[in-house]
């Protein structure tokens, strides 16, 4: 489970970083895709205003957005882990019942 959770948490970190890389390297922004892959990116709307915010505010907002995404991915990974265990347990019981007949 620890490895599974680490992979999902790492995915929660990599997705925003790849999104930022794509935006800054290629000036390509896909906001409709970001909503699904990086749902915590809505936090960044707080730093987009009529006046430029302090750099500390920007760093804090980016950090919180990425951390929230990592936690969200970890939660989804934990949910999938539980569902997979449940499916395996159900599948094993079903096989045992079929082999007895």
C-alpha positions in Angstrom: 0.0 0.0 0.0 2.8 2.4 0.8 4.3 2.1 -2.7 0.8 2.5 -4.3 0.2 5.6 -2.2 3.6 7.0 -3.0 3.0 6.6 -6.8 -0.3 8.4 -6.6 1.1 11.2 -4.5 4.0 11.6 -6.9 1.5 11.7 -9.7 -0.2 14.6 -7.8 3.1 16.4 -7.9 4.1 15.6 -11.5 0.8 16.6 -13.1 1.0 20.3 -12.0 4.7 20.5 -12.9 4.1 19.1 -16.4 1.3 21.6 -16.8 3.5 24.4 -15.8 6.3 23.2 -18.1 3.8 23.0 -21.0 2.5 26.5 -20.3 5.9 28.2 -19.9 7.8 26.3 -22.6 5.2 26.2 -25.3 2.7 28.9 -24.2 0.0 26.2 -24.5 -2.7 26.3 -21.8 -5.5 23.8 -21.7 -7.8 25.1 -18.9 -10.5 22.5 -19.6 -8.0 19.7 -19.1 -6.5 21.3 -16.0 -9.9 21.2 -14.2 -9.8 17.4 -14.3 -6.0 16.8 -13.9 -5.2 19.6 -11.5 -8.5 20.5 -9.7 -6.7 22.5 -7.0 -5.5 25.0 -9.6 -8.5 27.1 -8.7 -6.4 28.3 -5.7 -4.2 30.2 -8.2 -7.1 32.6 -9.1 -6.3 34.4 -5.9 -3.0 35.7 -7.2 -4.5 37.0 -10.4 -5.6 40.5 -9.7 -5.4 44.1 -10.9 -2.2 44.7 -8.9 0.8 42.3 -8.8 0.9 40.4 -5.5 3.9 39.9 -3.3 6.2 37.1 -4.4 5.7 35.4 -1.1 1.9 35.3 -1.8 2.5 33.7 -5.2 4.9 31.1 -3.8 2.5 30.3 -1.0 -0.5 30.0 -3.4 1.5 27.7 -5.8 2.8 25.6 -2.9 -0.7 25.2 -1.5 -2.2 24.4 -4.8 0.4 21.7 -5.6 0.2 20.3 -2.0 -3.6 20.1 -2.2 -3.4 18.3 -5.5 -0.9 15.8 -4.0 -3.3 15.2 -1.1 -6.2 14.8 -3.5 -4.4 12.3 -5.7 -3.3 10.4 -2.5 -7.0 10.2 -1.4 -8.0 9.0 -4.9 -5.2 6.4 -4.8 -6.3 5.2 -1.4 -9.9 4.9 -2.6 -8.8 2.9 -5.6 -6.6 0.7 -3.4 -9.6 -0.1 -1.2 -11.8 -0.8 -4.3 -9.2 -3.1 -5.8 -8.8 -5.1 -2.5 -12.6 -5.4 -2.3 -12.8 -6.6 -5.9 -10.0 -9.1 -5.4 -11.6 -10.4 -2.2 -15.0 -10.7 -4.0 -13.3 -12.4 -7.0 -11.5 -14.9 -4.8 -14.7 -15.8 -2.9 -16.5 -16.3 -6.2 -13.8 -18.5 -7.6 -13.9 -20.7 -4.5 -17.6 -21.1 -4.7 -17.4 -22.1 -8.4 -14.7 -24.7 -7.8 -16.7 -26.4 -5.1 -19.6 -27.1 -7.4 
